[in-house]
Amino acid sequence: MLDKIIAGLEEHKEEFFRYFELQDHYDISINFIEAGANVAAHTHDKEVFNYVLEGEVEFTVEENLKTYKKGEWINIASGVPHAVKTNQKATLLELWKK
């Protein structure tokens, strides 16, 4: 699975490093989300970006529901309520603003 993620990142590497100076400005995590996951509305004290590596995920941000698919970004400002739901497995690259 990790090889598949790394291969997926390789195709987008230029985009990531052109837009973000990752080491200086962001912490990074990879989230493996099971089908049927339902994360209740919550907030974070820092801005966060999610990039869908695999699958699709529903984000409700400030009561606006949108489905994001592979290759799409989700930007959530600090303090903004959001919830997450999946109907299928999904993998997200998550960038936390430092």
matplotlib code that plots the C-alpha trace (Angstrom):
import matplotlib.pyplot as plt

x = [0.0, 2.8, 4.4, 1.1, 0.8, 4.4, 3.8, 0.7, 2.6, 5.4, 3.0, 2.0, 5.4, 6.0, 2.6, 3.2, 6.6, 5.7, 2.9, 4.1, 7.4, 6.4, 9.2, 9.1, 5.4, 3.5, 3.2, 2.2, 0.1, -1.5, -5.0, -6.4, -10.1, -12.4, -15.7, -18.5, -16.4, -18.3, -16.3, -18.6, -18.3, -15.2, -12.7, -8.9, -6.8, -4.7, -5.4, -5.4, -5.3, -6.4, -5.5, -7.5, -5.0, -7.6, -11.3, -13.7, -14.8, -17.7, -16.7, -19.3, -17.7, -19.8, -22.9, -22.0, -21.7, -19.3, -17.9, -14.2, -12.6, -9.0, -6.9, -8.9, -7.9, -9.9, -8.9, -10.3, -9.4, -8.6, -11.7, -14.1, -16.5, -16.3, -17.3, -16.1, -18.0, -17.0, -19.0, -15.8, -12.2, -10.3, -6.7, -5.9, -2.7, -3.1, -1.0, -1.3, -0.2, 2.5]
y = [0.0, 2.4, 1.9, 2.8, 6.0, 7.0, 6.3, 8.5, 11.2, 11.0, 12.1, 15.2, 16.0, 19.1, 20.5, 19.9, 21.5, 24.4, 25.5, 24.6, 24.8, 21.7, 21.4, 25.0, 25.6, 22.3, 19.0, 16.1, 13.0, 10.3, 9.2, 5.8, 6.1, 3.0, 2.8, 4.0, 6.3, 9.2, 11.9, 14.3, 18.1, 19.5, 22.3, 22.7, 25.6, 25.6, 25.7, 22.3, 21.1, 17.6, 16.0, 13.0, 10.3, 7.5, 7.0, 9.8, 11.5, 13.8, 16.9, 19.1, 22.5, 25.2, 23.1, 22.9, 19.3, 18.4, 15.2, 15.2, 12.7, 11.5, 14.5, 17.2, 19.5, 20.5, 23.6, 24.1, 27.4, 27.3, 27.4, 26.3, 23.5, 20.5, 16.8, 13.9, 10.9, 8.1, 5.5, 3.8, 3.5, 6.8, 7.9, 11.6, 13.5, 16.0, 19.2, 21.1, 24.7, 25.2]
z = [0.0, 0.9, -2.6, -4.2, -2.2, -3.0, -6.6, -6.5, -4.8, -7.4, -10.2, -8.2, -6.6, -8.7, -7.7, -4.0, -3.9, -6.3, -4.0, -0.5, 1.3, 3.2, 5.8, 6.9, 7.0, 7.3, 9.3, 7.1, 7.8, 5.7, 6.7, 5.8, 6.2, 6.2, 4.3, 6.5, 8.6, 10.2, 12.0, 13.9, 13.4, 15.0, 14.6, 14.6, 15.8, 12.7, 9.0, 7.3, 3.7, 2.6, -0.8, -1.8, -2.9, -3.3, -3.1, -2.3, 0.9, 1.9, 3.9, 5.5, 6.0, 7.8, 6.9, 3.2, 2.0, -0.9, -2.2, -3.0, -5.3, -6.1, -7.1, -5.3, -2.5, 0.6, 2.5, 6.0, 7.8, 11.5, 13.7, 11.0, 11.9, 9.6, 9.5, 7.4, 6.1, 3.6, 1.7, 0.5, 1.6, 1.1, 1.6, 2.4, 2.5, 5.2, 5.6, 8.9, 8.9, 11.5]

ax = plt.figure().add_subplot(projection="3d")
ax.plot(x, y, z, "-o")
ax.set_aspect("equal")
plt.show()
